[in-house]
Amino acid sequence: MRKKFKTRYSPELGKAKQDLYRFAYLRIQRAIKIGAHIEAIALIESLMSDRLESAISSLTGKQVNASTLGRLIKEFDGLAEIDSDLKVALYEWNTSRAFVVHQMVKLTNDEISSWTERIAFARLTAKEGLVLLAELRRLTDKTIRNLKKTKI
C-alpha cells in the first residue's frame, strides 16, 4: 500500500497561494501592457508548472519535485491524457517560450530577425501563453476535482 501524500494546504498556506496567484495574474497583465513580455512569459510558465505539479501530485499521491515544463506536460499526459490539440499547443508554446527567454540576442545563419520582430514574437508568445494557461488550468482543476469526487 502506498503512502498517501497530503496535498491540502493549511488556511494560511492556502491564502498565501491565492495571493501569489492573484498578484501573478495582475503582474502578467501589467507586464504585457507595458511591454515586459519576458517577465509575463516567465510568470505564465511558473503558473503552468505549478498547476501541473499540483495535478500530478494529486494523481500520484506523491510530492512533485520542480521540473521543466516539458517534462511536467509529458508526466501529466501519461497520467491524465491531455487533449491532443492542447498538448501540441503547450509544447509549441514551450518552444516559443524557450526561444524568447534563452535566444533573444542569438543569431544563426538560419535565423536572422530584427529586435522589433523578436519583441513582436515575445508579445505574441506572452498573449498565447495566457490563453493556454487558462485552458491548462481548467483541465488541471477538473482533473483534481474529479479525483476528489472518486475518493469520497
N, C-alpha and C positions, 0 to 999 in steps of 0.2 A: 504494500500500500504506500503510495507516495505521500510525502508530507505536504500539507496544504500551505500555500503561501498566501498570507492575508494581504489583500490589496486595498482594504478600506483605510481611509485616512482619518486621523483624529480631527475633531472640528477645527482646531487651529491650523492644521496642515491643509485641510480641505479649503479653508478660507484663504490661506496663503496661495494655494494653487489657483483658485478662482481669480484672485487679484493679479497674479502673474499673467494669466491668460487674458484678462481684460486689458491690462496695460500693454501686453504684446500686440493685441489686435489694434489698439489705438495707435501704437507706435508704428505698426506696419502701414496703416492708412496714412499717417503723417509722413512717413519716410517716402512712400510712393508720391505723395502730393508735392514734397519739396525736392524730389529727385534723388533721394538717398536709396536707390534701388538695391544696392548690395546689402545694405542693412535690412531692408524689407525681406530680401531673399533669405538671409541668414536666420531671421526670426521665423519665417514661414517653415524653413527646414527644421528648426528646433521644435516648432509645434507639431509638424508632421511626425517627427521622430518620437515625440512624447506620446502622441495618440497611438502610434503603432506599438511602442513599448508597453503601454498600458493594456492594449488589447491582447498582445502576445502573453503578457503576464497573467491576464485573466484566463486565457485559454489553456495555458500550460500549468498554472499554479506555481510558477517559479518567477523569481525576480529576474528581470532582463537587464543585462549589462549594456551600457551605451555601445552603440554600433553605428555603422554607416547607414544612411538612408536606404541605399540599395539593398543591403543585407536585411534590413528590417522589412522592407517590402517583400522580399523573397521569403523570409521566415513567416510573415503573416499570411502570405498567399498559400504557403504549404499547410497552414492550419485552418484557414477560413476562406480560401479561394476568392480572390478579388476578381470582379468583372473584368473581362479581357480588355475592354476599351479603357477602363480606368487604370488598369495595370500598365498598359502601354503608355498612357499619358503620364503616369507617375515616373516611369523610367525615363521617358523623354525629358520631362521637366528636370529630373535629377541630373541628366547630362547637361542640359542648358544651365542649370544652377552651377555645376562644376566649372563650366566654361567661364561664366561671369565671375565667379569667386576666384578662380585659380589662373585664368588666362586673359585677363582684361588687357594686359600690355604685351602679351607674347604674340609674335608673328612667325609664320612659316611660309614657305614658298607656295603652299596650297591654300593658305588662309590669310588674305590681306583685306582688312577692313579698317575704316576710319574710327576715330574716337566717337564721333557722332553716331555712327552705325552701331557701335558696341553699346553705347548708352541706350539707344533705342531698343536694342535687343535685351538689355538688362531690365528696362522698364516693362517690356512685354513679358519677360520671364517672371518678374515680380507679380504682375497682374494675373497671369495664368496660374501662378502658384497659389494665389489667394483663392481662386475658383476651385482648384484641385484640393486645397486644404479643406474647404467646405464639404466637398464630396467625400474625401477620406474621413473626415470627422463624422459625417452621417453614417458611413459604413462601420467605423470602429465603435461608435456609440451603440449602433444597432446590434453589433456582434456581442458587446458586453451586456447590453440589456437582455438579449435572448439567452445568453448563458446564465444570467441571474435567474431568469424565469424557469429554466430547466433544473436549477439547483433547489428551487423552493419546494 
